[in-house]
Each structure stands twice: as structure tokens, then as C-alpha cells.
Amino acid sequence: MHSNTLPQDLERIIQARHHDPFSVLGKHLEDTSELVRAYLPQADDVTIAEGNVRLERIPDTDLFEWRGAPGTVPDRYHLVWRDAAHHEHIAHDPYSFPPQLSDFDLHLFNEGRHRHAYRILGAHVHAVDEVIGILFAVWAPNAERVSVVGEFNAWDGRRHPMRVRGGSGIWELFIPELEPGSLYKYEIRNRESGELCLKSDPYAQAYEVRPQTASIISAPSHYEWCDQAWMERRPTVDWQHTPMSVYEVHLGSWQRGPEGEFLDYRQMAGKLVTYVMEMGFTHIELLPVTEHPYDPSWGYQATGYFAPTSRFGTADDFRYFVDICHRNGIGVLLDWVPAHFPKDAHGLARFDGTALYEHSDPRMGEHLDWSTLIYNFGRNEVRNFLLSSAVFWLQELHIDGLRVDAVASLLYLDYSRKEGEWIPNQYGGRENLEALDFLRELNVVVHEEQPGVLMIAEESTSWPQVSRPTWTGGLGFDMKWNMGWMNDTLEYMSEDPLYRRYHQGKLTFSMLYAFTENFLLPFSHDEVVHGKQSMLNKMPGDEWQRFANLRALYTYMFCHPGKKLLFMGTEFGQGQEWNSTQVLDWYVLEYPYHQGVQQLVKDLNGLYRDLSALHHYEFDWRGFEWIDCQDADNSVLSFVRRSDDQFVVAVVNFTPQPHHGYRIGVPEAGEYTEIFNSDSERYAGSNVGNGGSALFAEERPWMNRSYSLSLTLPPMGAVILQLK
């Protein structure tokens, strides 16, 4: 019989076009006989090990058949075959196993309610009737055929076609005897066009090191966590009234090895955690370590949402990093990117030959600024993909919170678009209703699944109630980056001190809205790249003034209500812009000015932690009072920070002119001491201030207060006073 006269079902198997290979391959009853059929390209002969039953080749094909009496062949039989090189292969026939995924799992996934979809989709070690192998599952609803390809089948899409599970769009295949560590992808043939796509597994938990793009079959993790105390305490932490100072890190450029090579997660666990502890930060925030193909994207164009990037080691290596952080009292936040994904051919773009994860209309489905694609939040399965990714990092890898990137681009349909380049919502508005629903669901799910974790929005607009509960109409985030404060403050600081008097409002404006959200104050990576200059070089003046400005700015930041974040390198006043291809300029710490800034940040972190007045009411009016916000002529701000049982007074002079005998009103009578001075010689300053001097508050009304005191304000400096 020639292949061109074969039944259509067999032809479709040979052509790798059959949507239901299990109806053709494997063991079947035909009338009163039993049929076993296998398709094995490159096989010379094939037998069934149980009984040494020989399969006959259908002429001119790689199809092999046996017919015989029912009961001759067991349900779980081995195929033995020899290839042209006379190598013998033996394994259970994958097509002798029934479907493995439960209908309930499929139902939940299609409804978008499977919070742990990563447990069923992807590639997992699995056992059926004591036969161990790998269960593959992937969502590709518009495919005519999906095959698992890899090293184990010479990347031949004809060898392991999968079964589709009804109308779920999910394809699955159990391959017995296959072991973790093998490389694989999915070969997907589109139902309409016949287009072939070779895709990495969206749910894979390990990938090859870039530039290679194959997924890796992962073994179940047997990592023995030692952070039980941290994880038990996490849901009980009163984070709103607890100090939080975040060190934002790009792992690839913080430090490197002697040959310029990346440090792995375990090496980072030693070096980075030690440094963060010495500096007094409470949290590390990692720029995205989700797998990504392109180094200069900094991780913001992810292709693997369930895998720590292999650049720095394995998933268990990453677990070790998080574990060490927790054992040393350091929280770990992850920058997580649901706003867009790259167009790489091996990734999510046109995954099954159609716009599946993205919108088909570029007005909805593409970010022109970033040349990336936008998730279709109207699809349950797409939302489920992202929701289960968030849960995965928090639950399986013990991450303490997610900083959700580019939230503004999710909220608005016209984000960075001109008239005619966007499609209004059903009410004619610019709000992305589907993305809004997703964000609210995301925050509800995460907080239900992992109480105590923090969800932080990078949101740059005036959208209301970003950090308010969903049941009040909010988005449900715990915190929001205060981009307005950051932009206004940096604009003010870039002014020549001579003209700052005309811009005082840029500083005072933040207090008009400071408690409308739970704010985090960021000086992030985005502010020290792309020609924006380093934090140090944003400051005007000569070298002394630039460093004094920076020290005053950081002191002002730590005294201002809101949690804190500094990007790596800013804590020691790096002069160069951040370059992700190079390590930080650690050598500058040989110089006193840089040492001074580093010491200042270390001391500010200590002060911030130790003084409840600086952290207890960061989101509440009870924690802040102006003393004087109107001394624009001198560019001085003075205010009180309070807790229930403590207060401190902060005074900042934003000019190089020292002020002797500067009078301020204070809350109570008594002796005040200067507990911090950004101009101290300890920080390489000029040491102008009130160190060693008793500051007595007189019963002399000033600034609507009954008591006042006179002090010395250092040039371009800030002081913090406390009642003895």
C-alpha cells in the first residue's frame, strides 16, 4: 500500500496535521481484534516488549501496526525499536495512556480562576500506574496540531503530537521515561493558515541561557527552606507602621566576577545581603529576574513568567538567595511586568499563529514606544496566566511583594497614543475596563493566597484610590510610587540655589496630597539613565555643593512621609549614569565625598528604623506638621514628624548660605539636641551646625507656636532635632 492511498487519518498523522493522534495511534479495538499502531520516523523495526510482538511497517511509511487477539497486549506496553544506526530504544508508548488533566482543572483555567495554573500547564514530572515520565500541557486553541519537540526526539514535530482536550484549547501529552533536564519546545501548526510556530513553553520553570531559547524540563524542587520564622511572621507584620527602606538592584551590574562574568544567585546571597544589612536597608527590590532574552531590556521584556533567569543560576539557586535574605531579616520584592511582552518569535507573540495573548488590533495590542505587545485582558486564560505567575513567585519562591511595572499604561487606552490611534471603551471613555478588572482581581487573589505580601504600583498619573481596597472602588494595591513627589523634588533640586526661592511650591505641593495614597518615595533606576544624569550630577554647583545638595536631599527624603527607595549606586553618589553593561563605580568609595554620602545613607536608615516618629505615621496626617513652609526667601523648610509617643523636628536649608540664630517654633518646651546633621564632618561636610550645643526652647511664641528656639542651619544642609 502506498502512502497516497492511505486512509485520511493515517495521512494526517504522516503529515503531522492530525488534531487527535490518540484516535489513530496506540491500542484500539477493531471489530473482534486488537490493533496497536505506532508512528516512528527513523525506525527500522518495532516490537512490543511484552510478548515480543512484532509490528509490521505499512509500506512506504513510518507507520507500524499489529493486529491480534484482544488481551494479547497489556494496557501499558513498551515499544522496542531500532534506528538506522542499529541503536535500540525502549519506552512505554505515550499513546497508550488516557488523558491526565482533570476536567475541573480545565474548567477553572478557561474561567480564569485557576490560581495555580503553573501546576497543570508546562512540563511536570508525573506518574501514571507507577510509570514515571513528563506530562506536557499548553494552551493553543487555534492550533490544528501541537507537538512536543526536543532533544529526545531530534526536534521532530511528527514524533510526539499532543491530544487536545475538547474545547478547552489545552493540549497535553504524557511522555513516559522522559527525565528532567531535557530541552524542549512546542511545535504548533495553525488551523487556518498551516503556519508552523516553534515556541518556548510559557509555563516553563527553567530555560536555556540566552541567546538560546529552549525550555528545560524541571524536576520538582526539593529545596529545604530555612525561613519558616520569616514566613510565619509575614502575615502579621503591621507594614503600614513599620520602617521600609528599599534598595533597588539590577543583579547583572551591581557587581561582577574578576573576568566580568555575572555573579550567580548564591554568590549574590553572600555579597549583596551582607552589603544591604550593613547599609541598613530593610528590603531588596530586584529589577525583573523573570526570564528574558535581551540583556539591555533590564528584564522588562520577559518571555518566561515562571522562571528566574538562567543567567544567574537555577530556580533553587534563586530560592537560596531569597532564603538567605529572609534569614537575615531582609525582605525581597520583585519588579513584575504584566503591562507588555516582547515580539520575539519564540515567545508569546502570535503563539498559535494568531493574536492569542495579545489583541489583534495594534491600537489595542501594541505599545509603539516600546515596540512590545499588550496582553488581552479580556481573555480569561490570559488573565489566568498572569495571576498564576504572581502567585507562583509569592508562594513557590517566597517573594515578599511585587512592584507592578507601568500601571499607567494598563489603565488608559490612549496611553502614549495620538487621536485615532486608540479605541474607546464601551462607554466611549479612555479607561481600560478589562485591565482595571484584572488589576483588582490580581490584588484580591494575591492577598487571599499570600496574606502579608505587598503589592506596589508604579503609577504616574492622578488615578484615584490606587492604594485603597477594591471594596471601596480602589485598585487594591498596598502602595503607590510617588512619581509626582520625585519629579517635583528633582526639578527643584536641579535649580540653581539662587533661584530656588521662586520654586518653593515644588517642595510644599507634595503635602497637599501626601496622604491620599500609601506612598513610596522612589529615586529609581529610571532617573539615572538615558541622559537624565546620575543623582549626583543632577545637583547644581561645584563638587562640594553637589555633594552637599545630595546629602540634604536624602535627609529631606528620609524625613518626608512615605516609604523609601534608592537605586543601587545612588547611595554612594556615583558620578556616572547607570550603565547596565558595566558594574557600579565602586572605586569612587576611595574618595571622602562618596564615603560621606554612603555613611549618611547608612545613618539615615538607622535613624529611620530607630525613631518611630519617622516611620509610624507615614500614611497619616497624624505623623506630620508644618512648622514653616513659607520661608521661600531663605529656601528653608521646617516640619515636625510624630508618632504617638515621640516627635522630631526637621529643618532643611536648600541654599549654600548658613544661617546663625535661625528661629523656629517647636511643639514643646525643653532642651533639644541635634541628632543628625547632613553637613557633619562624618559625611565630609563643613561641620556647621549645633553639635555639642544645647538648644533650649523658650516660651516665645513663633510661627503660631508657644515655644521656639534659635539654631544654626548649615549651608545646603539639613538637621534633625529631638527633645531630650
Secondary structure, 3 states (H helix, E strand, C coil): CCHHHCCHHHHHHHCCCCCCHHHCCEEEEECCEEEEEEECCCEEEEEECCCCEEEEECCCCCEEEEEECCCCCCCCCEEEEEECCCCEEEEECHHHCCCCCCHHHHHHHHHCCCCCHHHCCEEEEEEECCEEEEEEEEECCCEEEEEEEEHHHCCCCCCCECEECHHHCEEEEEEECCCCCCEEEEEEEECCCCCEEEECCCCCCCECCCCCCCEECCCCCCCCCCCHHHHHHHHHCCHHHCCCEEEEECHHHHCECCCCCECCHHHHHHHHHHHHHHHCCCEEEECCCEECCCHHHCCCCCCEEEEECHHHCCHHHHHHHHHHHHHCCCEEEEEECCCCECCCCCCCCCCCCCCCCECCCHHHHEECCCCEECECCCCHHHHHHHHHHHHHHHHCCCCCEEEECCHHHHHECCCCCCCCCCCCCCCCCCECHHHHHHHHHHHHHHHHHCCCCEEEECCCCCCCCCCCCHHHCCCCCCEEECHHHHHHHHHHHHCCHHHHHHHCHHHHHHHHCCCCCCEEEEECHHHHCCCCCCHHHHCCCCHHHHHHHHHHHHHHHHHCCCEEEEECCHHHCCCCCCCCCCCCCHHHHHCHHHHHHHHHHHHHHHHHHHCHHHHCCCCCHHHEEEEEEEECCCCEEEEEEECCCCEEEEEEECCCCCEEEEEEEECCCEEEEEEEECCCHHHCCCCCCCCCCCEEEECCCECCECEEEEEEECCCEEEEEEEC
